[in-house]
Amino acid sequence: MNDRFEIPKGYFILVLALFIFTMWGVNLFSLSDIEVTETVTGQRDPGMAPSGGGVSTVTFKPRPFLSFYLQEIGFRVEIDDNLPLPGEALLVLVAPPDRLPAQQSRRIVDWVGRGGNLVVFLPRPHPVGAYLGATVETRQGPIYEQLSMRLPYIEEVRSLSESGNWANVSPGMAFLRPFANDLARPTVLTTFRGEGQIVLVTNPDFLTPDGLGRADNLVYLTRLFEHLSPHRRASFFDPEPNVLYRARVRSSGAAPTRTITRKKKVPHLSLWSLIKANPISWALPQLAFALCLYFYSRGRRFARPLPLPEGEAEPLPTFIQGMGRLLRERDDRAFLARRILDEFLAVVGRRFGLAPERERIPDLLDRVKAEAPALLPRLEPALRDLQRTETGFPLADARLLAHLNSLDFVRKELRIHG
């Protein structure tokens, strides 16, 4: 419906816009005052120390970073030179000093044999490693460690970070290697002594916050401690309880002086100063929004009118319905087979570390034959027929459904027994 006040309202909005734009433009060329903070350096504070540097000495007992992390996740952490009762707490030995007596090492191993669990972090060579049966090497370590043993408590772990250190297992010593690499140089070893378990870690990334954030280090460490300590209690063994570390801190430079700050107003020309000094500038975004609404409403009145449909319009089909109708009309079996084959290669190829390509199908069959040979009679015909459909090979609906069930069965079996 036409409004007789529509044209006057349009002219009124135009005049108002020109008026506000003019006032804002005039204010743009005017100077405004802004408040700045000025620093004034005065004379030396009498209460401060005289000129010259000073030295302060601090004596303290450092704690390993792991103790703070374990406290954050709810562990009860103790640092003591006495061994807890076997089975009560997990014993943690972090970078022991070189002067650790051999009888102390034997005492710890005997404690493990009575049912205790021990985690040893050796970022450098140490006699306790040789006593356990593995010496620490500090050169040419692995660039990665992939999970090679499917243990329930580390099923979320895939790989560990790069390490320059690795454990050289002595001949005749039996160790489990949860992780593997191409160099056959492990950084994590597990062994059993009596009724207890010992885990040896040589990767220094497990001792720093940045290192724990690399790869799956943090996940493995957390799951390992939760597995070895059901009571969520960890005891860090301190072989030298009476040894304190002394740090000397020296301050250099001239004596400190008193710094005074004061505020003053200075003339300044900027958009923000104009907005602060001239509140009318806030009307600019409101005016721009009003003009956009006005021109949008005016522009729609000059558009071509759309005729109203007679009766009820048929609902438009969805994308899935349209694709289903198109595939049904064209009877495109090759498209369906290609989609099924690509999805299967992507999932199973990721399981075996293979690229999802047709050229890697022989390698995939070899992997399945080595790991689950019973699945090969169902997998090989399905892959062969699905590939042949791309060249025009006719494939009946029942045969296509049977191959789809075979691929689904293979995926479930590999996931369960893989």
C-alpha positions as CSV (number, residue, x, y, z in Angstrom):
1,M,0.0,0.0,0.0
2,N,1.3,3.5,-1.0
3,D,2.1,6.0,1.8
4,R,1.7,9.7,1.1
5,F,4.4,10.5,3.6
6,E,6.9,8.1,2.1
7,I,8.7,10.6,-0.1
8,P,8.9,13.4,2.6
9,K,10.3,10.8,5.0
10,G,13.0,9.9,2.5
11,Y,14.0,13.6,2.0
12,F,14.0,14.1,5.8
13,I,16.4,11.2,6.2
14,L,18.7,12.5,3.4
15,V,18.8,16.0,4.9
16,L,19.5,14.6,8.4
17,A,22.4,12.5,7.0
18,L,23.9,15.5,5.2
19,F,23.7,17.5,8.4
20,I,25.3,14.9,10.6
21,F,28.1,14.2,8.1
22,T,28.8,17.9,7.8
23,M,29.1,18.3,11.6
24,W,31.3,15.2,11.9
25,G,33.6,16.5,9.0
26,V,34.0,19.8,10.8
27,N,34.9,18.1,14.0
28,L,37.4,16.0,12.1
29,F,39.6,19.0,11.6
30,S,39.5,20.2,15.2
31,L,42.1,19.4,17.7
32,S,41.2,17.4,20.8
33,D,43.0,16.9,24.1
34,I,44.0,13.5,25.2
35,E,45.4,12.4,28.6
36,V,48.8,10.7,28.5
37,T,51.0,9.3,31.3
38,E,54.5,10.9,31.6
39,T,57.4,9.3,33.4
40,V,59.7,11.6,35.4
41,T,62.9,10.3,36.8
42,G,63.8,11.9,40.1
43,Q,66.7,11.5,42.5
44,R,67.7,8.3,44.2
45,D,65.4,7.0,46.8
46,P,67.1,7.2,50.2
47,G,65.5,4.0,51.3
48,M,67.1,2.0,48.5
49,A,70.5,0.4,48.5
50,P,73.6,2.4,47.6
51,S,75.1,2.4,44.1
52,G,76.6,-0.8,42.8
53,G,75.5,-4.4,42.4
54,G,74.6,-6.8,45.2
55,V,74.8,-10.6,45.8
56,S,72.1,-12.7,47.5
57,T,72.4,-16.4,48.4
58,V,69.5,-18.8,48.4
59,T,69.6,-22.3,49.8
60,F,66.8,-24.7,48.7
61,K,65.9,-28.3,47.9
62,P,64.7,-28.6,44.3
63,R,61.8,-30.8,43.4
64,P,61.3,-32.6,40.1
65,F,58.6,-31.2,37.8
66,L,56.8,-34.6,37.8
67,S,55.9,-34.2,41.4
68,F,53.9,-31.0,40.7
69,Y,52.2,-32.6,37.7
70,L,51.2,-35.7,39.7
71,Q,49.7,-33.5,42.5
72,E,47.6,-31.7,39.9
73,I,46.0,-34.9,38.7
74,G,45.2,-36.1,42.2
75,F,48.2,-38.2,43.3
76,R,49.5,-38.2,46.8
77,V,53.2,-37.3,46.4
78,E,56.0,-37.9,48.9
79,I,59.7,-37.2,48.7
80,D,61.6,-39.4,51.1
81,D,64.8,-41.4,51.5
82,N,62.9,-44.4,53.0
83,L,61.3,-47.0,50.8
84,P,57.5,-47.4,51.2
85,L,55.9,-50.7,51.9
86,P,55.6,-52.8,48.7
87,G,52.3,-52.3,46.9
88,E,51.5,-49.1,48.9
89,A,53.0,-46.5,46.6
90,L,54.8,-46.3,43.3
91,L,58.5,-45.6,43.7
92,V,60.0,-43.0,41.3
93,L,63.7,-42.4,40.8
94,V,64.5,-39.3,38.8
95,A,68.1,-38.8,37.5
96,P,69.9,-40.2,40.6
97,P,73.3,-38.8,41.4
98,D,76.4,-40.6,40.2
99,R,77.5,-41.1,43.9
100,L,74.5,-43.4,44.5
101,P,75.9,-46.4,46.4
102,A,75.7,-49.8,44.8
103,Q,74.1,-51.2,48.0
104,Q,71.3,-48.7,47.7
105,S,70.6,-49.9,44.1
106,R,70.5,-53.5,45.4
107,R,68.2,-52.4,48.2
108,I,65.7,-50.8,45.7
109,V,65.8,-53.9,43.4
110,D,65.1,-56.2,46.4
111,W,62.2,-53.9,47.3
112,V,60.8,-54.4,43.8
113,G,61.1,-58.2,44.1
114,R,58.8,-58.1,47.2
115,G,56.0,-56.6,45.1
116,G,56.9,-52.9,44.6
117,N,56.7,-51.0,41.3
118,L,59.5,-48.7,40.2
119,V,59.8,-46.1,37.5
120,V,63.4,-44.9,36.7
121,F,64.1,-41.8,34.6
122,L,67.7,-41.8,33.4
123,P,68.4,-38.9,31.0
124,R,72.2,-39.7,31.1
125,P,74.4,-42.8,31.7
126,H,74.3,-44.0,35.3
127,P,75.5,-47.2,37.1
128,V,72.0,-48.1,38.1
129,G,71.1,-48.6,34.5
130,A,73.9,-51.1,34.0
131,Y,72.8,-52.8,37.2
132,L,69.3,-53.2,35.8
133,G,70.8,-54.6,32.5
134,A,70.7,-51.6,30.1
135,T,73.2,-48.9,29.6
136,V,72.1,-45.4,28.5
137,E,73.6,-44.1,25.2
138,T,73.4,-40.4,24.5
139,R,74.1,-40.2,20.8
140,Q,72.1,-41.1,17.7
141,G,68.8,-41.8,19.4
142,P,65.6,-42.5,17.5
143,I,63.6,-39.7,15.9
144,Y,60.3,-41.4,16.9
145,E,58.8,-44.3,18.9
146,Q,55.7,-46.1,17.6
147,L,53.5,-48.2,19.9
148,S,54.2,-51.9,19.2
149,M,52.5,-53.7,22.1
150,R,48.8,-53.6,22.6
151,L,48.5,-53.1,26.4
152,P,45.1,-52.1,27.8
153,Y,46.4,-49.2,29.8
154,I,48.2,-47.5,26.9
155,E,45.7,-48.1,24.1
156,E,45.3,-44.3,23.6
157,V,49.1,-43.8,22.9
158,R,50.4,-43.9,19.4
159,S,53.9,-42.5,19.5
160,L,56.6,-40.8,21.7
161,S,58.7,-37.8,20.9
162,E,62.2,-37.8,19.5
163,S,65.0,-38.6,21.9
164,G,68.8,-38.4,21.7
165,N,69.2,-41.0,24.4
166,W,68.4,-44.7,24.1
167,A,68.9,-47.8,26.2
168,N,71.4,-50.4,25.1
169,V,70.2,-53.7,26.5
170,S,72.9,-56.0,27.8
171,P,73.2,-59.5,26.2
172,G,71.0,-62.1,28.0
173,M,68.7,-59.5,29.7
174,A,65.0,-59.8,29.1
175,F,63.1,-56.6,28.6
176,L,59.7,-55.8,27.1
177,R,59.7,-53.0,24.6
178,P,56.3,-51.3,24.4
179,F,57.5,-49.0,21.6
180,A,59.6,-49.7,18.5
181,N,61.6,-47.7,15.9
182,D,63.6,-48.3,12.7
183,L,66.9,-48.1,14.6
184,A,65.9,-50.8,17.2
185,R,67.0,-48.4,19.9
186,P,64.4,-48.3,22.6
187,T,63.8,-45.4,25.0
188,V,61.3,-47.2,27.2
189,L,62.0,-50.7,28.7
190,T,59.9,-52.8,31.1
191,T,61.1,-55.7,33.1
192,F,59.9,-57.8,36.1
193,R,61.8,-58.7,39.2
194,G,60.1,-61.1,41.6
195,E,56.6,-59.8,42.2
196,G,57.3,-56.2,41.0
197,Q,57.8,-54.3,37.8
198,I,60.5,-51.9,36.7
199,V,60.0,-49.3,33.9
200,L,63.2,-47.6,32.6
201,V,62.7,-44.3,30.6
202,T,65.7,-42.6,28.9
203,N,63.9,-39.8,27.0
204,P,64.6,-36.5,28.7
205,D,61.4,-35.0,27.4
206,F,59.5,-36.7,30.2
207,L,61.2,-34.4,32.8
208,T,60.3,-31.0,31.3
209,P,56.9,-29.3,30.7
210,D,57.7,-28.6,27.0
211,G,58.8,-32.2,26.5
212,L,55.7,-33.7,28.0
213,G,53.6,-31.7,25.5
214,R,55.3,-33.4,22.5
215,A,53.6,-36.4,20.7
216,D,51.8,-38.6,23.2
217,N,54.3,-38.3,26.1
218,L,51.8,-36.9,28.6
219,V,49.2,-39.5,27.8
220,Y,51.7,-42.4,28.2
221,L,53.1,-41.0,31.5
222,T,49.7,-40.5,33.0
223,R,48.4,-43.9,32.0
224,L,51.6,-45.6,33.2
225,F,51.4,-44.0,36.7
226,E,47.7,-44.8,37.0
227,H,48.4,-48.4,36.1
228,L,51.4,-49.0,38.4
229,S,49.8,-47.1,41.4
230,P,46.2,-48.1,41.9
231,H,46.1,-46.1,45.2
232,R,47.3,-43.0,43.3
233,R,50.3,-42.5,45.6
234,A,53.8,-41.8,44.3
235,S,57.0,-41.7,46.4
236,F,60.0,-39.9,44.9
237,F,63.2,-41.5,46.3
238,D,65.7,-39.0,47.6
239,P,69.1,-40.7,48.1
240,E,70.6,-37.6,49.6
241,P,68.1,-36.0,52.0
242,N,70.6,-33.7,53.7
243,V,72.1,-32.2,50.5
244,L,70.9,-28.7,49.7
245,Y,71.6,-26.5,46.7
246,R,72.9,-23.0,47.0
247,A,72.2,-20.4,44.3
248,R,73.9,-17.0,44.2
249,V,72.0,-14.1,42.5
250,R,73.9,-11.0,41.6
251,S,72.3,-7.7,40.6
252,S,74.3,-5.4,38.3
253,G,74.0,-1.8,37.2
254,A,73.6,1.5,39.0
255,A,71.5,2.0,42.1
256,P,67.8,2.2,41.5
257,T,66.1,5.6,41.4
258,R,62.6,6.6,42.2
259,T,60.3,6.8,39.2
260,I,57.5,9.2,39.2
261,T,54.5,9.1,36.8
262,R,52.1,11.9,36.2
263,K,49.3,12.6,33.8
264,K,48.8,15.6,31.5
265,K,46.7,16.6,28.6
266,V,48.2,17.2,25.2
267,P,46.6,18.3,21.9
268,H,46.1,15.3,19.5
269,L,44.3,14.6,16.3
270,S,42.9,11.1,15.9
271,L,39.6,9.3,15.4
272,W,39.5,8.0,18.9
273,S,40.3,11.4,20.4
274,L,37.4,12.9,18.4
275,I,35.0,10.2,19.6
276,K,36.1,10.9,23.2
277,A,35.9,14.7,22.9
278,N,32.9,15.0,20.6
279,P,30.0,12.6,21.6
280,I,28.1,13.6,18.4
281,S,30.6,11.4,16.5
282,W,28.9,8.3,18.0
283,A,25.9,9.1,15.8
284,L,27.9,8.2,12.7
285,P,27.6,4.4,12.9
286,Q,23.9,4.8,13.9
287,L,23.4,7.0,10.9
288,A,25.1,4.6,8.5
289,F,23.0,1.7,9.8
290,A,19.8,3.8,9.3
291,L,20.8,4.7,5.8
292,C,21.5,1.1,4.9
293,L,18.0,0.1,6.1
294,Y,16.4,3.0,4.2
295,F,18.0,2.3,0.9
296,Y,17.4,-1.4,1.3
297,S,13.7,-0.8,1.9
298,R,13.5,1.6,-1.1
299,G,15.4,-0.7,-3.4
300,R,13.0,-3.6,-2.8
301,R,10.0,-1.6,-4.0
302,F,11.6,-1.2,-7.5
303,A,12.2,-4.9,-7.9
304,R,10.2,-7.2,-10.1
305,P,7.2,-8.6,-8.2
306,L,7.1,-12.4,-7.8
307,P,3.9,-14.1,-8.7
308,L,2.3,-16.2,-5.9
309,P,2.0,-19.9,-6.7
310,E,-1.4,-21.3,-7.2
311,G,-2.4,-23.9,-4.8
312,E,0.1,-25.8,-2.6
313,A,3.6,-26.0,-4.0
314,E,5.3,-29.4,-4.0
315,P,8.0,-29.8,-1.4
316,L,11.5,-29.6,-2.9
317,P,13.5,-32.9,-2.6
318,T,16.5,-32.9,-0.2
319,F,20.0,-33.5,-1.4
320,I,20.1,-37.1,-0.2
321,Q,16.8,-37.8,-2.0
322,G,18.0,-36.2,-5.2
323,M,21.2,-38.2,-5.1
324,G,19.4,-41.4,-4.5
325,R,17.0,-40.8,-7.3
326,L,19.9,-39.9,-9.7
327,L,21.8,-43.1,-8.8
328,R,18.6,-45.2,-9.1
329,E,17.8,-43.8,-12.5
330,R,21.3,-44.2,-13.9
331,D,21.9,-47.5,-12.2
332,D,25.5,-46.5,-11.6
333,R,27.1,-49.5,-9.9
334,A,30.6,-48.3,-10.6
335,F,30.0,-45.2,-8.5
336,L,28.7,-47.2,-5.6
337,A,31.6,-49.7,-5.8
338,R,34.1,-46.9,-6.0
339,R,32.7,-45.2,-2.9
340,I,32.6,-48.5,-0.9
341,L,36.2,-49.3,-2.0
342,D,37.6,-45.8,-1.2
343,E,36.1,-45.8,2.3
344,F,37.4,-49.3,3.1
345,L,40.9,-48.5,1.8
346,A,41.0,-45.3,3.9
347,V,40.0,-47.0,7.2
348,V,42.0,-50.2,6.8
349,G,45.0,-48.5,5.2
350,R,45.2,-46.2,8.3
351,R,45.2,-49.3,10.5
352,F,48.2,-50.8,8.6
353,G,50.0,-47.4,7.9
354,L,49.3,-47.6,4.1
355,A,48.2,-44.9,1.7
356,P,44.5,-45.3,0.6
357,E,45.4,-46.0,-3.1
358,R,44.5,-48.8,-5.4
359,E,48.2,-49.6,-6.1
360,R,48.6,-50.5,-2.4
361,I,45.9,-53.2,-2.4
362,P,48.5,-56.0,-2.9
363,D,50.5,-54.7,0.1
364,L,47.2,-54.6,2.1
365,L,46.4,-58.2,1.2
366,D,49.9,-59.2,2.3
367,R,49.4,-57.5,5.7
368,V,46.0,-59.1,6.2
369,K,47.5,-62.5,5.2
370,A,50.2,-62.2,7.8
371,E,48.0,-61.0,10.6
372,A,44.6,-62.7,10.0
373,P,44.9,-65.3,7.1
374,A,41.3,-66.5,7.8
375,L,40.0,-63.2,6.4
376,L,41.8,-63.4,3.1
377,P,39.3,-65.7,1.3
378,R,36.5,-63.1,1.9
379,L,38.6,-60.0,1.3
380,E,40.4,-60.8,-1.9
381,P,37.3,-61.6,-4.1
382,A,35.5,-58.5,-2.8
383,L,38.3,-56.2,-3.6
384,R,38.8,-57.8,-7.1
385,D,35.1,-57.5,-8.1
386,L,34.8,-53.9,-6.8
387,Q,37.8,-52.9,-8.9
388,R,36.5,-54.6,-12.0
389,T,33.2,-52.7,-11.9
390,E,35.1,-49.5,-12.9
391,T,35.9,-51.1,-16.3
392,G,32.3,-52.1,-17.0
393,F,32.1,-55.4,-15.2
394,P,28.4,-56.2,-14.4
395,L,27.8,-56.7,-10.7
396,A,24.4,-57.9,-9.4
397,D,22.7,-56.4,-6.4
398,A,23.1,-59.6,-4.4
399,R,26.8,-59.8,-5.2
400,L,27.4,-56.2,-4.3
401,L,25.6,-56.6,-1.0
402,A,27.6,-59.8,-0.3
403,H,30.9,-57.9,-0.9
404,L,29.7,-55.0,1.3
405,N,29.0,-57.4,4.1
406,S,32.4,-59.1,3.6
407,L,34.2,-55.7,3.9
408,D,32.3,-54.8,7.0
409,F,33.1,-58.2,8.5
410,V,36.8,-57.7,7.8
411,R,36.8,-54.2,9.4
412,K,35.2,-55.6,12.5
413,E,37.6,-58.5,12.8
414,L,40.7,-56.3,12.3
415,R,39.5,-53.9,14.9
416,I,38.9,-56.7,17.4
417,H,42.0,-58.8,16.8
418,G,44.3,-56.1,15.4
